[in-house]
Amino acid sequence: MTVPDGDEEEKSMAWTVAFQTPGGPGPSFPEPVEKAAETQTDVELKILPERVVAVIRFDDATTPNVVRKQDAALREMLKRDGLVAPEESEGKISFAQFDAVYSMGQRRSEVWIDLEKHPW
């Protein structure tokens, strides 16, 4: 996204966006995603290995403090239940939102933490 400032100088912002689908019989991406990858040099499609994650869902506003609080709550639940997250996940937050961007008050938000040791 490029935003002009008061001096008519362009400023650019970039962030990683991931599109994830549940596993299935074979790797495939929705048609709009494949078309974007064909025409945009900054779009990369990757098939990631399956993983098991712990998830906490919340409906609060997704401010940094709220997301950190949910991450801490999920980590406490993992400790309570004897589940182990990889050490390198400490201090890193995987955050997901679902539903349309324009439905701000109705979006579903989640914090995900990979599990290293689990019974599944």
N, C-alpha and C positions, 0 to 999 in steps of 0.2 A: 504494500500500500504506500502510495506517495502522497504526502500532504504538503501544500505550500505554506510557508510561514509568512510573517509580515514583510519580509524582505524579498518575497517572490523566489526565495531559494528553496529548492526541493529537499525534502527530508524523506528518508525511507525507513520503514520498519519491517522486520521480517520475524517470523516465528514458525516453529515446526507444528504442523497439523498432521495428525494421524487418522486415517480412516480404517476402522477395524471391522471385520465381519467374523462371525463364528465359523469354526472349522466345518469342512464338508468333504465331499468325495474327491475334490481336486481344487487346486488354487485357481481362483478367478476373481475378477474385479468388476464392479458395475460399469456399464458402458461409458457413462460420463467421466469416470475416473481414468479409464483406459485412454479415452480421447485426450484428456488433459495431459497425460504422460507422453502422448505422441507429439503434442504441439508445444508443450512448455518444457524448457530445458531445466527448470528448477523443480520439476515434479519427478519423484523417484518412487517406483513401486517395488515393494519387497515382500516376500513371503517370510514371515517370522515363525520360528518354532513354537509349538504349543507350550503353554505355561499355566500354572495354577496361581491365581491371585486371590487375596482377601480383599473384599470390597465393603465400603461403608457408603450408604446412600444418604443424601441430605437435600433439603429443600431451601436452606437458608441462602442468603445472598452469597455470591462467590468472591468475597473479598479475601485478600491474602491471610488475614487473621482467622477468618472462618475456616478456610481450607487447611491451614496449619492445625487448628483445633481439631478438625475431623481426622487429620492424619495422626495426631497424638492419641485420640480416642481409639482409633483402629489399632494402633501399635499396643496400647494397653490391653485391648481385647485379645490380641495375638499372644501376649505374655500370659494372660489369664488362662488361655486355652492350650498353652504349651506348644504353640506354633512358632516357627522361626522364619524371620525375614533375613535375606542376605545382609551382611554387614554394610556392604556398599550402598544399600538402599537408605541407610540412615542419612537424614538431611536432604534427601531427594524425594519429591512428591510427584506421583503420577496422578493426574487429575483428568476426569472425563466429564463431558456434558452431552446430553442427548436432547433431541427435539429441535425444532427450528430456532434459529438465532433470534428471530423477531418475537418469539414467545418467552421473553425474559422471565416473567413471573411464573412460568409453568415448566421451565427446563428442569430436567433431572440431572443432578450433579453427583459424582462419585469420586472417592479417593481409592486408588488401587495400590496394593503392596504385593509384590511377588513373594511367593512362599518358597523357602529353601527346603525345609523338612516338613512333610505333611503326610497324612495317611492315605492320600488319594493318588 
